[in-house]
């Protein structure tokens, strides 16, 4: 499974027309806190993982999300 593609698709569902890369700052996507939580919950479901509340609050870039997911999948 291509984790990066899943992340891009998940965020892309809410921010159509914006390019999303690992360097994208989540705040720059224009998502409100509910949109962000919904996106992260979709990722949890798609990838069968779970983020803690503290983790969710610590994500600043798409790379942060990607790194966290990879750590969880490679345990």
C-alpha positions as CSV (number, residue, x, y, z in Angstrom):
1,X,0.0,0.0,0.0
2,X,1.3,3.4,-0.9
3,X,0.8,5.4,2.3
4,X,1.8,8.7,0.7
5,X,-0.9,8.3,-2.0
6,X,-3.5,7.4,0.6
7,X,-2.7,10.5,2.6
8,X,-2.8,12.7,-0.5
9,X,-6.1,11.3,-1.6
10,X,-7.6,11.6,1.9
11,X,-6.6,15.3,2.3
12,X,-7.4,15.9,-1.4
13,X,-11.0,15.0,-0.9
14,X,-11.4,18.2,1.2
15,X,-9.1,20.5,-0.6
16,X,-9.7,19.9,-4.3
17,X,-7.4,21.7,-6.7
18,X,-4.5,22.1,-4.2
19,X,-1.3,20.2,-4.6
20,X,-0.4,18.1,-1.6
21,X,3.1,16.9,-0.8
22,X,4.9,15.8,2.3
23,X,6.1,19.4,2.8
24,X,2.6,20.8,2.7
25,X,1.8,22.6,6.0
26,X,-1.6,21.3,7.1
27,X,-2.8,24.8,8.2
28,X,-2.1,26.0,4.6
29,X,-4.7,23.5,3.3
30,X,-7.4,25.7,4.8
31,X,-8.9,22.9,6.9
32,X,-10.7,23.7,10.1
33,X,-10.2,21.5,13.1
34,X,-13.2,19.4,12.3
35,X,-12.0,18.7,8.8
36,X,-8.6,17.8,10.0
37,X,-10.0,15.3,12.6
38,X,-12.3,13.8,10.0
39,X,-9.4,13.4,7.6
40,X,-7.2,11.7,10.3
41,X,-10.1,9.4,11.2
42,X,-10.5,8.4,7.6
43,X,-6.7,7.6,7.5
44,X,-7.1,5.6,10.7
45,X,-9.9,3.6,9.1
46,X,-8.2,3.1,5.7
47,X,-4.9,2.0,7.3
48,X,-6.2,0.3,10.4
49,X,-4.2,2.4,12.8
50,X,-5.1,4.8,15.6
51,X,-3.8,8.3,16.4
52,X,-3.8,9.6,20.0
53,X,-5.3,13.0,20.7
54,X,-1.8,14.3,21.4
55,X,-0.5,13.1,18.1
56,X,-3.4,14.7,16.2
57,X,-2.5,18.0,17.8
58,X,1.2,17.7,17.0
59,X,0.8,17.3,13.2
60,X,2.0,20.4,11.4
61,X,2.9,19.1,8.0
62,X,1.8,16.2,5.9
63,X,5.2,14.7,6.5
64,X,4.4,14.5,10.2
65,X,1.3,12.5,9.4
66,X,3.3,10.3,7.0
67,X,6.1,9.6,9.5
68,X,3.6,8.7,12.3
69,X,1.7,6.3,10.0
70,X,4.9,4.6,8.9
71,X,6.0,4.1,12.5
72,X,2.7,2.5,13.3
73,X,2.7,0.3,10.3
74,X,6.3,-0.9,10.8
75,X,5.9,-1.9,14.4
